[in-house]
Amino acid sequence: MLDGETGGVGVADATVTRTVLAAMSGEDRTAVVDRGRALRRARFAEAVPAAAQGLRRHGVRGGDVGAIHLTDACDLALAVHAVGAAGAVPAPLPPDASAEELAAMMNEAGARFLLTGEETAARSLPAADDSYVRQVFAFGDVPGATPFGRLLDAGAGPGEAPSPDPLRDASLRLTGPREDVTHADRLADLYRLGGAVALGEDDVLVCCGADVPVRTWVGLVDLCLVQGAAFAGVPEPDARDLLEAILRYEATAAVVSPAKLRALAFDHGAVPMPGVRILVAGPLSAEAARACRVRHGWTVAPLP
């Protein structure tokens, strides 16, 4: 998609979540994979509206802000779109932030609820105690938090979520400094990324969330969801983990930081998988790009 169409969603009411859900029809393939766990497209299409209703049953209302502190890309995709579908504003936080930093960002965002996971709860739960957060939902086993799976239980709904204005209403809230990203802004991000990273149903894009700004991380996941490619999360920041993910998932593209590009180019032997497209989120070193082409047979380009 992203060729001027919005998958049957009218331009006047186009939001990223509606556009993504409209792209979920067709063959049920893997949408996101992380830590060996795969989120399939049909499961995503079922879980997002169900979780949105569950959030509203738990008191989430239009315009509320939900902090999201997750390292797993499968959980991130579900959390961002469930919060948005509930009429609230997702505020994704950097996965590697400390508890003190998280508390400051939650307060800056005005977050009223939090979605966390087993890998991040040790930092985000203490941070929530020092913020305005009043409810915590969690992926996995996190004592004291409402399991995300409980949001999927059927029950009497509180009514439809308010319909946002794509040009004015926030679709993401970023912090440090605070910035509201509208639905139109996120759709523009998708068109921009789609022009640089043309993906198809046979493509697999790998990325570590620590290598890119959180807005880019969310945008890359959305791009794969809309274009039918698979997004493979890399949980650890070491370049060796990225290389292993490229081989394990037979990736066709990867997004990396400038430092990781240099590590790929100079710190590792040749990888027997030519043709991978490397996109660099930051200043591009011509020397490292040339070394990647010579050593691995990979093309290197900047990520706009």
C-alpha positions in Angstrom: 0.0 0.0 0.0 1.2 3.6 0.5 0.9 4.3 -3.2 -1.6 7.1 -2.6 -4.3 4.7 -1.2 -5.4 4.2 2.4 -6.9 0.7 2.0 -10.5 1.8 1.8 -10.2 4.4 4.6 -11.5 7.8 3.7 -9.0 10.6 3.6 -11.1 12.7 6.0 -11.0 10.0 8.7 -7.7 8.3 7.9 -5.7 7.4 11.0 -2.6 5.1 11.1 -4.5 2.4 13.1 -7.4 2.4 10.6 -5.0 2.3 7.7 -3.0 -0.5 9.3 -6.1 -2.6 10.1 -7.4 -2.1 6.5 -4.2 -3.6 5.3 -4.6 -6.8 7.4 -7.0 -8.5 4.9 -5.6 -11.2 2.7 -3.2 -14.1 3.5 -2.5 -14.6 7.2 1.3 -14.2 7.5 3.7 -13.2 10.2 3.4 -9.5 10.9 6.0 -9.1 13.7 8.5 -11.5 15.3 10.7 -10.9 18.3 12.4 -13.3 20.8 11.3 -16.2 18.7 7.6 -15.3 19.1 5.5 -14.4 16.1 2.5 -12.1 15.9 0.4 -13.0 12.9 -1.6 -10.5 10.9 -5.0 -12.1 11.7 -4.2 -12.1 15.4 -3.2 -8.4 15.2 -6.5 -7.6 13.4 -8.5 -9.4 16.1 -6.6 -8.2 19.2 -6.3 -4.5 18.5 -10.1 -3.6 18.5 -10.7 -6.1 21.3 -8.0 -4.6 23.5 -9.2 -1.1 22.7 -12.7 -2.0 24.0 -11.0 -3.6 27.1 -9.1 -0.4 27.8 -12.3 1.6 27.6 -14.0 -0.8 29.9 -11.2 -0.1 32.4 -11.9 3.6 32.2 -9.7 4.9 29.4 -11.3 7.8 27.6 -10.7 9.9 24.6 -7.6 12.1 24.9 -6.1 10.1 27.8 -2.4 9.5 27.4 -1.0 6.0 27.8 2.7 5.5 28.4 4.2 2.5 26.6 7.5 1.0 27.9 8.3 -2.2 26.0 11.2 -3.8 24.3 9.3 -6.5 22.4 8.2 -5.4 19.0 5.2 -7.7 19.0 3.9 -6.1 22.2 4.8 -2.6 21.0 2.7 -3.0 17.8 -0.3 -4.2 19.8 0.0 -1.6 22.5 0.4 1.4 20.3 -2.6 0.5 18.1 -4.8 -0.6 20.9 -4.3 2.6 22.8 -4.9 4.6 19.6 -8.0 2.6 18.7 -9.4 3.3 22.2 -9.3 7.0 21.4 -6.3 7.6 23.7 -2.8 8.9 22.8 0.1 6.4 23.0 3.4 7.8 24.5 6.0 5.2 23.6 9.1 5.6 25.8 12.7 4.7 25.0 13.2 1.0 25.9 16.6 1.5 27.5 15.6 4.5 29.7 16.2 4.4 33.5 13.4 4.5 36.1 14.3 8.1 36.9 14.2 9.1 33.3 10.9 7.2 32.8 9.2 8.9 35.7 10.2 12.3 34.2 8.9 11.4 30.8 5.6 10.0 32.1 5.0 13.2 33.9 6.0 15.3 30.9 3.6 13.3 28.8 0.8 13.5 31.3 0.3 9.8 31.2 -2.6 8.3 33.1 -2.0 4.7 32.4 1.0 2.5 31.5 1.6 -0.6 29.3 4.7 -2.5 30.3 6.2 -6.0 30.0 8.2 -8.5 31.9 11.5 -7.2 30.5 10.8 -3.5 31.4 8.5 -3.7 34.5 11.5 -3.5 37.0 12.1 0.1 35.7 8.7 1.3 34.6 6.7 0.2 37.7 8.8 2.3 40.1 8.6 5.2 37.6 4.8 4.9 37.5 4.7 5.3 41.3 6.4 8.7 40.9 4.0 9.9 38.2 0.4 10.5 37.5 -0.2 7.0 36.2 -3.1 5.3 37.9 -3.5 2.0 36.0 -0.9 -0.4 34.7 -1.5 -3.1 32.0 1.2 -5.6 31.3 2.3 -8.2 28.7 3.4 -11.3 30.6 3.5 -12.0 34.3 3.9 -8.7 36.1 2.5 -8.7 39.7 0.1 -5.9 40.5 -0.6 -5.1 36.8 -3.7 -6.0 34.8 -2.7 -8.6 32.2 -3.0 -7.4 28.6 -4.8 -10.7 27.8 -7.6 -9.7 30.2 -8.4 -6.7 27.9 -9.3 -9.2 25.2 -12.1 -10.8 27.2 -15.5 -10.1 25.8 -17.8 -7.9 27.8 -20.2 -5.1 27.6 -18.6 -2.2 25.7 -18.6 1.4 26.8 -19.5 2.6 23.3 -17.4 3.6 20.3 -14.2 5.6 20.8 -14.3 9.2 19.7 -13.4 9.8 16.1 -10.2 11.9 16.0 -9.4 14.7 13.6 -6.4 13.4 11.6 -5.0 16.9 11.0 -5.3 18.2 14.6 -5.5 15.3 17.1 -2.4 13.6 18.5 -1.6 10.1 17.4 1.7 9.9 19.3 3.1 11.9 22.2 6.9 12.1 22.4 8.9 13.5 25.3 12.2 15.2 25.8 11.0 17.7 24.6 7.3 17.0 24.5 5.9 16.8 21.0 2.5 15.7 19.7 2.5 13.9 16.4 -0.8 14.0 14.6 -2.4 11.2 12.6 -1.5 13.1 9.4 2.1 13.4 10.5 2.4 9.6 11.1 0.8 8.9 7.7 3.3 11.3 6.2 6.1 9.4 8.0 4.8 6.2 6.4 4.8 7.7 2.9 8.4 9.0 3.5 9.7 5.7 4.8 7.9 3.8 2.1 9.6 5.8 -0.5 13.0 4.9 1.0 12.3 1.4 2.1 10.2 -0.3 -0.6 9.0 -3.5 1.0 6.9 -6.4 -0.3 5.3 -9.5 1.2 8.5 -11.5 0.9 10.6 -8.9 2.7 11.8 -9.1 6.3 13.1 -5.9 8.0 15.2 -6.2 11.1 15.9 -3.5 13.6 16.9 -3.0 17.3 14.7 -0.4 19.0 17.8 1.0 20.8 19.3 2.0 17.4 16.6 4.5 16.3 14.4 7.2 17.9 11.2 5.8 19.2 9.1 7.6 16.5 11.2 5.9 13.9 10.9 2.5 15.6 7.1 2.8 15.7 7.1 4.0 12.1 9.1 1.1 10.8 6.8 -1.4 12.5 3.8 0.4 11.0 5.5 0.4 7.5 5.8 -3.4 7.6 2.3 -3.8 8.8 0.9 -1.7 5.9 3.2 -3.0 3.2 2.8 -6.6 4.1 6.4 -7.3 5.1 7.5 -8.8 8.4 9.2 -6.8 11.1 11.8 -8.7 13.1 12.8 -7.1 16.4 16.4 -7.5 17.8 16.2 -7.3 21.6 19.9 -6.9 22.3 22.0 -3.9 21.1 25.1 -5.7 20.1 26.0 -5.9 16.4 26.4 -9.6 16.6 22.8 -10.0 17.7 21.7 -8.0 14.6 23.8 -10.3 12.4 22.3 -13.4 13.9 18.8 -12.0 13.4 19.6 -11.2 9.7 20.6 -14.9 9.2 17.9 -16.4 11.4 15.0 -14.5 9.7 16.7 -14.3 6.2 16.3 -10.6 6.4 16.2 -8.5 3.2 16.7 -5.1 5.0 18.0 -3.8 8.2 17.9 -0.4 9.9 21.0 0.5 12.0 22.7 3.3 13.8 25.9 4.9 12.4 27.9 3.1 15.2 26.4 -0.2 14.4 27.1 0.3 10.7 30.8 0.7 11.5 30.7 -2.5 13.7 29.1 -4.4 10.9 31.7 -3.1 8.4 34.9 -3.5 10.4 34.3 -5.8 13.5 32.9 -8.9 12.0 33.8 -11.4 9.2 32.0 -11.7 6.0 28.3 -12.8 6.3 27.2 -15.4 3.7 24.0 -13.6 2.8 24.5 -10.9 0.1 21.9 -8.5 -1.1 20.7 -7.1 2.3 19.8 -3.5 2.2 21.2 -1.5 5.2 19.6 1.8 6.0 21.4 4.1 8.4 19.4 6.2 10.9 22.0 9.1 11.2 25.1 10.4 9.5 26.4 7.9 6.9 30.1 7.0 6.8 31.2 6.5 3.2 34.1 4.4 4.4 31.9 2.1 6.4 29.3 1.9 3.6 32.1 0.9 1.1 33.4 -1.8 3.6 29.9 -3.2 4.0 29.6 -3.5 0.2 33.0 -5.2 -0.2 32.9 -7.5 2.8 29.2 -8.5 2.9 27.8 -7.6 -0.6 25.3 -5.3 1.1 24.0 -2.0 -0.2 24.0 1.0 2.2 21.8 4.1 2.1 20.7 6.8 4.6 17.2 6.4 6.2 15.5 9.8 5.6 
